[in-house]
Amino acid sequence: MTQDERWDAHWHEIMDFIKKNHRNPSKHCPEERNMHNWWKQQKKLFNANALSANRIDRFNQLLAIGEQYRHINQYL
């Protein structure tokens, strides 16, 4: 499996998770921790302009759908 195929697999896994559960992956749930860590690493690469051009558009889609289901602190 190439790096692009692995990246696409992670992207699809997280998109499916968000659409199914209506929330972002949690760092506190062991089953979701890998998805959360991948997302966090990709966000760091995105902010450092280190993502390739073909991944930037797809990651923007992921950020947009993730923003819809962003956790809101209920105590504010």
KOLGU-410960 format. One line per field, with one value per residue: residue in three letters; z, x, y of N, C-alpha, C in turn. Coordinates in Angstrom, 2 decimals. Layout:
type = (ala, ...) $
n_pz = (Z, ...) $
n_px = (X, ...) $
n_py = (Y, ...) $
ca_pz = (Z, ...) $
ca_px = (X, ...) $
ca_py = (Y, ...) $
c_pz = (Z, ...) $
c_px = (X, ...) $
c_py = (Y, ...) $
END
This chain:
type = (met, thr, gln, asp, glu, arg, trp, asp, ala, his, trp, his, glu, ile, met, asp, phe, ile, lys, lys, asn, his, arg, asn, pro, ser, lys, his, cys, pro, glu, glu, arg, asn, met, his, asn, trp, trp, lys, gln, gln, lys, lys, leu, phe, asn, ala, asn, ala, leu, ser, ala, asn, arg, ile, asp, arg, phe, asn, gln, leu, leu, ala, ile, gly, glu, gln, tyr, arg, his, ile, asn, gln, tyr, leu) $
n_pz = (0.00, -0.90, 0.26, -0.41, -0.75, 1.85, 3.17, 1.98, 2.91, 5.68, 5.60, 4.52, 6.55, 8.75, 7.73, 7.33, 9.99, 11.24, 9.83, 10.53, 13.38, 14.09, 15.32, 16.18, 16.19, 19.37, 21.74, 24.08, 23.91, 23.41, 20.98, 19.11, 19.18, 17.36, 15.01, 15.89, 16.48, 13.92, 12.58, 14.06, 13.49, 10.71, 10.67, 11.80, 9.79, 7.72, 8.68, 8.64, 5.99, 4.71, 3.52, 0.57, -2.59, -3.66, -1.43, 0.18, -0.57, -0.01, 2.71, 3.59, 3.18, 5.14, 7.43, 7.27, 7.57, 10.06, 11.61, 11.72, 13.58, 15.86, 19.22, 21.76, 24.54, 27.31, 29.58, 29.27) $
n_px = (0.85, 0.62, 1.79, -0.05, -2.37, -2.71, -3.11, -5.50, -7.14, -7.19, -8.39, -10.94, -11.85, -12.10, -13.93, -16.19, -16.62, -17.27, -19.59, -21.27, -21.35, -21.75, -19.89, -16.50, -13.51, -12.43, -9.85, -9.90, -11.14, -10.11, -10.49, -10.79, -8.56, -6.36, -7.42, -7.89, -5.26, -4.09, -5.57, -4.80, -2.05, -2.09, -3.29, -1.28, 0.67, -0.74, -1.01, 1.63, 2.12, 2.93, 1.58, 0.78, -0.38, -2.63, -3.71, -4.51, -7.01, -8.76, -8.31, -9.26, -11.99, -12.45, -11.86, -13.93, -16.29, -15.75, -15.81, -18.50, -19.41, -18.06, -16.92, -18.65, -18.18, -20.09, -20.17, -19.62) $
n_py = (-1.18, 2.15, 5.40, 7.38, 5.87, 4.92, 7.37, 8.18, 6.12, 6.62, 9.14, 8.54, 6.84, 8.57, 10.47, 8.83, 8.07, 10.53, 11.26, 9.16, 9.17, 11.81, 13.47, 14.43, 12.37, 11.12, 11.79, 10.46, 8.03, 4.79, 3.33, 5.28, 6.80, 6.58, 7.67, 10.28, 11.12, 10.97, 12.91, 15.18, 15.28, 15.71, 18.19, 19.75, 19.51, 20.73, 23.37, 24.09, 24.29, 21.94, 19.90, 18.05, 19.34, 18.00, 16.86, 18.93, 20.08, 17.96, 17.66, 20.09, 19.69, 17.77, 19.28, 21.15, 19.61, 18.60, 20.88, 21.42, 19.61, 20.23, 20.10, 21.74, 23.66, 23.18, 24.66, 27.31) $
ca_pz = (0.00, -0.98, 1.25, -0.84, -0.45, 3.31, 3.51, 1.55, 3.81, 6.93, 5.31, 4.41, 7.86, 9.59, 7.15, 7.65, 11.43, 11.55, 9.27, 11.26, 14.80, 14.25, 16.21, 15.80, 17.01, 20.69, 22.22, 25.32, 23.58, 22.79, 19.62, 18.24, 19.41, 16.15, 14.11, 16.47, 16.31, 12.51, 12.29, 14.69, 12.73, 9.42, 10.92, 11.97, 8.47, 6.98, 9.18, 8.26, 4.52, 4.33, 2.82, -0.89, -3.15, -3.84, -0.11, 0.83, -0.83, 0.72, 4.14, 3.83, 3.31, 6.46, 8.43, 7.18, 8.20, 11.47, 12.26, 11.95, 14.76, 16.86, 20.61, 22.34, 25.99, 27.83, 30.80, 28.96) $
ca_px = (0.00, 1.43, 1.45, -1.29, -3.48, -2.90, -3.68, -6.90, -7.86, -7.42, -9.35, -12.27, -12.22, -12.55, -15.15, -17.28, -16.85, -17.97, -20.95, -22.05, -21.49, -22.03, -18.88, -15.12, -12.88, -12.01, -8.56, -10.14, -11.66, -9.00, -10.79, -10.77, -7.32, -5.55, -8.03, -7.64, -3.83, -3.85, -6.17, -3.97, -0.79, -2.38, -3.55, 0.03, 1.28, -1.52, -0.66, 3.02, 2.15, 3.72, 0.74, 0.84, -1.50, -3.83, -4.27, -5.01, -8.46, -9.48, -8.23, -10.20, -13.32, -12.48, -11.95, -15.25, -17.30, -15.40, -16.23, -19.94, -19.65, -17.07, -17.38, -18.91, -18.12, -21.40, -20.06, -19.28) $
ca_py = (0.00, 3.37, 6.43, 8.04, 4.96, 4.94, 8.66, 8.12, 5.20, 7.36, 10.20, 7.92, 6.32, 9.69, 11.02, 7.90, 8.14, 11.78, 11.21, 8.17, 9.49, 13.25, 14.07, 14.17, 11.33, 11.56, 11.28, 9.73, 6.70, 4.04, 2.91, 6.46, 7.55, 6.63, 8.65, 11.61, 11.45, 11.21, 14.22, 16.20, 15.37, 16.32, 19.61, 20.38, 19.61, 21.72, 24.70, 24.35, 24.24, 20.78, 18.93, 18.17, 20.11, 17.18, 16.54, 20.14, 20.20, 16.90, 17.94, 21.20, 19.08, 17.15, 20.35, 21.77, 18.75, 18.51, 22.12, 21.32, 18.78, 20.60, 20.06, 23.05, 23.58, 23.51, 25.48, 28.71) $
c_pz = (0.00, 0.09, 0.88, -0.54, 1.05, 3.75, 3.16, 2.48, 5.14, 6.72, 5.24, 5.76, 8.75, 9.04, 7.48, 9.13, 11.78, 11.04, 10.05, 12.69, 15.10, 15.30, 15.69, 16.66, 18.31, 21.05, 23.47, 25.08, 22.85, 21.35, 18.63, 18.29, 18.16, 15.15, 14.59, 16.24, 14.85, 12.12, 12.83, 13.92, 11.38, 9.57, 11.11, 10.63, 7.62, 7.39, 8.82, 6.74, 4.02, 3.65, 1.31, -1.40, -3.28, -2.50, 0.57, 0.64, -0.04, 2.21, 4.50, 3.96, 4.70, 7.56, 8.44, 7.85, 9.69, 12.25, 12.55, 13.25, 15.86, 18.25, 21.14, 23.85, 26.57, 29.04, 30.52, 29.16) $
c_px = (0.90, 1.00, 0.16, -2.50, -3.77, -3.55, -5.17, -7.72, -8.16, -8.49, -10.76, -12.75, -12.78, -13.83, -16.35, -17.63, -17.66, -19.40, -21.84, -22.36, -21.80, -21.15, -17.51, -14.56, -12.33, -10.64, -8.74, -10.65, -10.55, -9.25, -10.68, -9.44, -6.46, -6.10, -7.75, -6.20, -3.49, -4.35, -5.28, -2.66, -1.01, -2.66, -2.24, 0.72, 0.58, -1.12, 0.77, 3.21, 3.00, 2.89, 0.86, -0.44, -2.76, -4.47, -4.91, -6.52, -9.25, -9.44, -9.12, -11.62, -13.48, -12.60, -13.33, -16.31, -17.01, -15.84, -17.73, -20.24, -18.63, -17.68, -17.54, -18.95, -19.45, -21.35, -19.67, -20.45) $
c_py = (1.24, 4.37, 7.14, 7.17, 4.92, 6.25, 8.68, 7.22, 5.89, 8.44, 9.64, 7.40, 7.44, 10.32, 10.13, 7.96, 9.38, 11.75, 10.25, 8.61, 10.95, 13.89, 13.71, 13.04, 11.90, 11.00, 10.43, 8.31, 5.91, 3.62, 4.07, 7.21, 7.64, 7.63, 10.07, 12.03, 11.72, 12.60, 15.34, 16.39, 16.04, 17.81, 20.38, 20.55, 20.67, 23.13, 25.08, 24.35, 23.08, 19.69, 19.14, 18.81, 19.27, 16.81, 17.75, 20.28, 19.18, 17.16, 19.13, 20.70, 18.45, 18.19, 20.98, 20.91, 18.58, 19.74, 22.10, 20.58, 19.04, 20.58, 21.47, 22.87, 24.04, 24.43, 26.91, 29.63) $
END
